[in-house]
Amino acid sequence: MQSQKTISTRAWAEMLLLAILWGASFVSIRVALDEIGPLTAVAHRVGWAALVLWGVVAMMRLPVPRAPKVWIGFLGMGLLNNVIPFGLMAWGQLYIESGLTSILNAATAIFGVIAASIFFADERITPRKAFGVCLGFAGVATAIGLENLRNFDIRSLAQLAVIGGTVSYALASVWARKWLGGQPPQVAAAGMVTSATLIMLPLAVHVEGTLTLRLQADTLLAIGYYAILGTALAYLLYYRVLAMAGSGNLMLVTLLIPPFAIVLGAVMLSEALRPAAYGGFALLALGLLVLDGRIWRRIRRSAR
């Protein structure tokens, strides 16, 4: 059985900071959407993040890859990890709360387990993983509310759009494993958001009009936050935590994001979630903890 790394105090602190950065991103995106469209919001997000990340690459004097295969890998990651999920979730946030978006976003790990089992022979679904996935799906269904699917409306479609974004994130993890092995994380992140910018910029201009910075102050602050801190800095921090704590422990970040997004959404945007959303998050959290494996192993040890 594969052992997980012990999480140091520093790793916990940086995981908490990462959760705060991403949790606040949901709120800042919603603020920006009051003035700009979702495609424009995403174009700003990946464009400014790309500039910051290439600056980091230059300061670290990391080599820029030239092989076409690597840039195909960046293009696929930009599409699957940025363009599709960022776009779907930004559009979804026009109609649902930031806190609910963050709860549904936690399903990324659930779909990641399924995607890995489909594409990789060494990632088969075990009984524990199957149980965790089932709990996760129950959490998603509870958070969305089956009545919202029976009475289908724009809010229902928005929630399904966010779920579509989580599926895209899961496929991105498969793509990264196949195409981007061995790349420095800073270069991989810069190449990914650059590829996303090449897709999003012309798309946003075509659909929503020319991008401009002649915007209200709170919109500019929101864009600056979610592009520079919530994307560029968050990606750099993500890879630091990954190196310190390991991918299994990093899954716990998805449990830490919704509480921050929910509180910030309530304080800054006066959002209020239905009780079912909290129940769904509880089931999702339990499913993620089962997938994490530590609780499962403790139960087995106690049974013995």
C-alpha positions, 0 to 999 in steps of 0.5 A: 500500500502506498504511503502518504507524506506527512503534512508539515506545519509549513505545508498546512499553512501554504495549503490554507493560503492556497485555499484562501486565494482560490476561495476568494477568486470565486468572489472576485470573479463574480464582482468582475462579472457585474461589468464584463462578460464571462469570456472577457473575464477569462481572457483577462485572467489567463492573459495577465497571469501569463505575463506574470508567470513568464516573468517568473520563468525569466527570473529563474532563468528556466529554459523555454521548450521548443519541441512541438510536442511540448507546445501541443501539451501546453495547448491541450492543458490550456484548453482543458484546464483553463478555457473550458472550466474557467469559461463554464464556471464564469458563465455559471456564476452569472446565475448561481452563488459563488459559494455554491460554485466552489462546492460543486468545484470540489467534485473535480477530485471525484471526476479525476478518479474516474478519468484516471481509471479510464485512461490509466491501467495503474489507477483502477477503481477499488472498493474504497474509491468506488464508495468515495465516488458514490458519496461524491455523486450523492453530494453533487446531487444534493447540492444541486437539488433534484427538484432543480433538474425536474424543473429545469431552468437557467439556474439548473443549466448554470450548475450543470455548466460548473459540473462540466468544468470539473469534468474538464479539470479531471481530463486535464490531469490525464492530459498533463500526465500523458504530455507534460511529464518532466517540464518545470512546473513554472514553465508548464503553468506559463505555457498553459495560460499562454495557450489559453490566452491565444484561444480566449482573447480572439474568442472574447473579442469576437463574442463580447467586443474589444477588451478595455481597461476603462472599467470601474475601480472595483472591477479592475481590482477584482481582475487584478486579484483573480488574475495575479493572485488567484491564478499566477501566484496560486499556480506557483503555490500549488506546485510548492505544496505539491512538492511538500505534501504530495498529490494525495494530501493536496486533495484536501485543499478542495475541502478548504476552498468552499468555507472561504468562498461561502463566508466571503460571498456572504460578507461581500455579496450578501449571498445565502445558500440553501441548506441542501448546498451545505448538506451536499458539501458534507457528503462531498467532503466525506467522499473526498476523505474516503478517497484520501484513504486515511480514515478508511485505513483507520476503520480497517485497523480498528476492525482488526 
